[in-house]
Amino acid sequence: MWERGVLARASPLLFPESPKTRDMTAIQILIDGFAISALYALGATGFTLIFGVSGVLNLSHGALMVTAAVVAWAASSELGLGSYAGAAAGVAVCTGLTLATYGVVVRPIDRSRAIPPEEKEIFILTGTLLWGIMIQEFIAYLFTSNAKTVMPIVEGVVTIAGVRTPWNQVFTAVVCWATIGLLWLLVNRTRTGKVLLAASMNPRGVTLLGFELSKIYVAIWLIYGVLAGIAGVLLGQFLGVSSYSVGPLTASAFSIVVLGGLGSVSGSLIAAYVVGYLETLTAYLVSPAYRTIPALLLLVAVMYVRPQGLLGRR
């Protein structure tokens, strides 16, 4: 999809654009930006949840999403299992790998007596970063670094405001927001969700009520894994991924979470659309190669002007 940005940049130089063409391009940017922003919102929601509850910034986030997409591609296209089975396989493997991230990297560092408490955060950041790089290299070794596009669940084209749009793009946005809605219901309307909220506000108080923090952390990482898996599979269907996607995806998620305010889910949802539309505009009007740069520049500016983020830290 981002390659269209090159054409959008070159067309005014080669052919004068009519007002109608400019209008169509603007509508296309709105549609594409909404879909990619919905994907970012879903991924950033999970990223924000684990920080809010367990205090961890997981720098292997992009690697987990790419794993989901690559597994879905391999299962659906290479093994011939079909799009539904491929998507399920991608989410399942991503969830398992996410739990492994917690069990192999995060938990041992958090429980280590050899590491001073004030240094554990940087050790976890470094550990998850290296874990993500390892996953990235493993993906490149098994599947090469070529881009993979997951078999879409929904096919066909729909016309929106005169612009032909793949149904899969609409499906992506709908599934992302439906998943976010279900997560909201889980957190705000169930006993499990209320325990998770309590743990994010007062971990010690939750233990006094008889709940084990270790089980709560496993539960939140499990939820995060499912969210990252769904986002990764949808991203693979929408744009396609490769091992080179790991860094940009992690950078985008980190930018969104910091812009929105660390631990603020509402802030992350707003920031996801800011970053998503910035990237889409850059891809169309400048070049797909530079699409992540404006969001990172905005992140630097926000850290200077409003370090607590759009809605503040929670």
C-alpha positions, 0 to 999 in steps of 0.5 A: 500500500505504501508504494502508492505514496511514491505515485502520489508524490510523482503524479503532480510532477508528471501530470497536472492533477485535477481537483477531482483527482486531489479529492480522490487522493484525500479520501484515499488517505482518510480511508487508509489512515483510518485502517492503519490507525486502527491496527496501531490502536489495537497493538498499542492497547496491549502495549499500554496494558502490560506497562500499566499493570506490570510496569514493563515496556516490551521492546520485542513488541514488533517481533511478536506482531511479525511472528503472528503475520509470518506464521499465518502466512506459512500456515495459510499459503505454504501449508494450504490450511486456509485463511481462517486456520492460518489466522488462528495459528498466527494468534496462537503462536504469538500468544505462546511466544508472548508468554515465553517473553514474560517467562524467559526474559521479564520474570527472571530479571524481575525476581533476580536478587543480583540486580538492584531494584532501581536497575531492573527496568533498564535490564528488562528493556535491554532484555526484551530488545535483545529478545526481539532481535533474536526473534527477528533473526530467526524469522529471517533465517527460516523465511528469508527477509522477503515481504510476506502477505497473509491470505485475506479472510475477506476478499472483494472491493467496496466503493467508499465515497467514490474510492475503490477500497478492498473489503479486507481494509474495512474488515481490518478496521472493524475487527480492531475496534470490535476487539478493543470494545471486547477488551473494554468490556472485559476490563470494566465489566468482569471480575478478572478485569477489575482485579487487573485494574486494581493491580495496576493501581495498587499491587500490594493491596491486591496481594493483601486481598489474596490474589497472586501478582504472578498469576495476574501478570501471566493473565495480562501477558496472555491478553497482550499476546492475543491482542498483538497476535490479532494485530499482527495477522491483520497487518500481514493481510493489509500491508504485508510484513518482513523481518525488517518490519520489526523495528518500525513496528516497535518504534511506532508502538513506543511512540504511540504509548509515550505520546498518549501517556504511559499507562493511559489506554485512552491516550494511546487510542488518540495517539494511534490516530495521530501517528497513523495519519502522520505516517499515511500522509508521509507515505503518500505525499513524500515517500514510504521510506520516510513514513516513520520519521514525522511520528518520531520527530513529534515524539521528541517534541512532545517529550520536551513540551509535555513529557507526561503525554497527551492525557498524562501518565496513569 
